[in-house]
Amino acid sequence: MVLASASPRRRELLTLLGIEFDVVVPVVEELTEGNPAELVVANALRKARAGRAIVPPESVVLGVDTDVSIDGALLGKADDPDGASARLRQISGRSHEVLSGIAIAVADDVRTELVRTRVTFRALGEEEVARYVASGEWRDRAGAYAVQGLGSALIERVEGDLSNVIGLPIPALSRMIASLQDH
């Protein structure tokens, strides 16, 4: 398997699963405008196809895109502490969806799946937001938080696949890999 992603969290999860993989980091311009669920699947597909173009033809290429959706739009990753603070204030005391698109490309066979997880945040005070942002954990994270780290203290409830919120929906990926083996 070839992971078409720079995400250290995806690498960690694949390693925990015992999956042998290589990594390529294709340059892909991610789509940001439109239906959030469609966007994450389209971005995962773009990553898988771009990765497919630079590896041997027999390779199985995995592309994944995870983002936070609230009010009909994707939040994306914050560029700076102010952006992280703004994202945390926006999701404070509210529920949002973590959406992941998964794409697996093998030869001419491309399969995609969408995974949704509902996350509800506690109401956060300004001091909590400032303390979390000062930790730096928000960097390179969709929605500016990490459920598997200090960010777990900000969350009231997770409904659905926790591995999806971390950045790689393991049950869906396992189903997709099994379907390839059955094919």
C-alpha positions as CSV (number, residue, x, y, z in Angstrom):
1,M,0.0,0.0,0.0
2,V,1.1,3.6,-0.7
3,L,-0.2,6.4,1.5
4,A,-0.6,9.5,-0.5
5,S,-0.5,11.9,2.5
6,A,1.9,13.8,4.6
7,S,-0.2,13.2,7.8
8,P,1.8,11.8,10.7
9,R,-1.5,10.6,12.3
10,R,-2.4,8.5,9.3
11,R,1.1,7.0,9.3
12,E,0.7,6.2,13.0
13,L,-2.7,4.5,12.5
14,L,-1.6,2.4,9.6
15,T,1.5,1.3,11.5
16,L,-0.8,0.3,14.5
17,L,-2.8,-1.8,12.1
18,G,0.3,-3.6,11.0
19,I,-0.1,-2.5,7.4
20,E,3.1,-2.2,5.5
21,F,3.1,1.0,3.4
22,D,5.2,3.5,1.7
23,V,4.5,7.2,1.6
24,V,4.3,9.7,-1.3
25,V,3.2,13.3,-0.9
26,P,1.7,14.3,-4.1
27,V,1.1,18.0,-4.7
28,V,-2.7,18.4,-4.9
29,E,-4.7,21.6,-4.8
30,E,-7.6,20.8,-2.5
31,L,-11.1,21.9,-3.4
32,T,-12.7,24.2,-0.7
33,E,-15.9,25.4,-2.2
34,G,-19.1,23.4,-2.4
35,N,-20.8,20.6,-0.5
36,P,-18.5,19.6,2.4
37,A,-19.2,15.8,2.1
38,E,-18.6,15.9,-1.7
39,L,-15.4,18.0,-1.2
40,V,-13.7,15.6,1.2
41,V,-14.4,12.6,-1.2
42,A,-13.2,14.6,-4.2
43,N,-10.0,15.7,-2.4
44,A,-9.3,12.1,-1.3
45,L,-9.7,11.0,-4.9
46,R,-7.4,13.8,-6.2
47,K,-4.7,12.6,-3.7
48,A,-5.1,8.9,-4.6
49,R,-5.0,9.7,-8.4
50,A,-2.0,12.0,-8.0
51,G,-0.2,9.4,-5.9
52,R,-1.1,6.7,-8.4
53,A,0.7,8.8,-11.1
54,I,4.0,8.6,-9.3
55,V,4.2,4.9,-8.1
56,P,4.5,1.5,-9.9
57,P,1.3,0.5,-11.6
58,E,0.6,-2.5,-9.3
59,S,0.5,-0.3,-6.2
60,V,-2.5,0.2,-4.0
61,V,-2.8,3.9,-3.3
62,L,-4.7,5.4,-0.4
63,G,-5.9,9.0,-0.4
64,V,-7.7,10.5,2.5
65,D,-9.1,13.9,3.3
66,T,-10.5,14.8,6.7
67,D,-12.1,18.1,7.6
68,V,-14.5,19.7,10.0
69,S,-17.9,20.8,8.7
70,I,-20.1,23.3,10.5
71,D,-22.8,25.7,9.2
72,G,-22.5,24.0,5.7
73,A,-18.8,24.8,5.2
74,L,-15.4,23.2,5.9
75,L,-13.3,24.8,8.6
76,G,-9.9,23.6,7.3
77,K,-6.7,24.1,9.1
78,A,-5.7,27.3,10.9
79,D,-2.7,29.2,9.5
80,D,-1.9,31.0,12.7
81,P,-3.0,31.2,16.4
82,D,-5.7,33.8,15.6
83,G,-7.2,31.4,13.0
84,A,-7.1,28.6,15.6
85,S,-8.8,30.7,18.2
86,A,-11.5,31.7,15.8
87,R,-12.2,28.1,14.8
88,L,-12.4,27.0,18.5
89,R,-14.8,29.8,19.3
90,Q,-16.9,28.8,16.3
91,I,-17.3,25.2,17.5
92,S,-17.5,26.0,21.2
93,G,-20.7,24.7,22.8
94,R,-21.9,23.3,19.5
95,S,-21.8,20.1,17.5
96,H,-20.0,19.7,14.2
97,E,-19.3,16.9,11.8
98,V,-15.8,15.4,11.1
99,L,-16.0,14.2,7.5
100,S,-13.4,11.9,5.9
101,G,-13.2,11.0,2.2
102,I,-11.3,7.8,1.5
103,A,-10.1,6.8,-1.9
104,I,-8.3,3.6,-2.9
105,A,-6.8,3.3,-6.4
106,V,-5.6,0.0,-7.8
107,A,-4.9,0.0,-11.5
108,D,-8.2,1.2,-13.1
109,D,-10.2,0.4,-10.0
110,V,-11.0,3.4,-7.8
111,R,-13.2,3.1,-4.8
112,T,-14.4,5.9,-2.5
113,E,-16.2,6.1,0.8
114,L,-17.4,8.9,3.1
115,V,-17.3,8.7,6.9
116,R,-19.2,11.1,9.2
117,T,-18.6,11.5,12.9
118,R,-20.5,14.0,15.1
119,V,-18.5,15.8,17.7
120,T,-19.9,18.1,20.4
121,F,-17.7,20.6,22.1
122,R,-18.2,22.0,25.6
123,A,-18.8,25.7,25.9
124,L,-15.2,27.1,26.1
125,G,-14.2,30.2,27.9
126,E,-11.6,32.6,26.4
127,E,-8.9,31.4,28.9
128,E,-9.4,27.8,27.8
129,V,-9.2,28.8,24.1
130,A,-6.0,30.8,24.8
131,R,-4.5,28.0,26.8
132,Y,-5.2,25.4,24.2
133,V,-3.9,27.6,21.4
134,A,-0.8,28.3,23.4
135,S,-0.1,24.5,23.5
136,G,0.4,24.5,19.8
137,E,-1.6,21.2,19.4
138,W,-3.9,23.0,16.9
139,R,-1.2,23.2,14.3
140,D,-1.9,21.1,11.1
141,R,-5.3,19.9,12.4
142,A,-8.6,20.3,10.7
143,G,-10.8,22.3,13.1
144,A,-7.8,23.3,15.1
145,Y,-8.0,20.5,17.7
146,A,-6.7,17.0,18.3
147,V,-9.2,14.6,19.9
148,Q,-6.4,12.2,20.9
149,G,-4.5,14.9,22.8
150,L,-5.2,17.9,25.0
151,G,-8.2,18.6,22.8
152,S,-10.0,15.7,24.4
153,A,-10.7,17.9,27.4
154,L,-12.6,20.3,25.1
155,I,-15.0,17.7,23.9
156,E,-18.3,16.7,25.5
157,R,-19.3,13.9,23.2
158,V,-18.2,11.9,20.1
159,E,-20.9,10.0,18.1
160,G,-19.4,7.6,15.6
161,D,-15.9,6.5,14.6
162,L,-13.3,8.1,16.9
163,S,-10.5,7.0,14.4
164,N,-12.2,9.2,11.8
165,V,-11.8,12.3,14.1
166,I,-8.1,11.4,14.5
167,G,-7.8,11.4,10.7
168,L,-8.1,7.8,9.3
169,P,-11.4,6.0,9.6
170,I,-10.1,2.5,10.4
171,P,-13.4,0.5,10.1
172,A,-14.2,2.0,6.7
173,L,-10.6,1.4,5.5
174,S,-10.7,-2.2,6.7
175,R,-13.9,-2.8,4.7
176,M,-12.4,-1.2,1.6
177,I,-9.3,-3.3,1.8
178,A,-11.4,-6.5,2.3
179,S,-13.5,-5.6,-0.7
180,L,-10.3,-5.4,-2.8
181,Q,-9.2,-8.8,-1.6
182,D,-12.6,-10.3,-2.5
183,H,-12.5,-8.7,-6.0
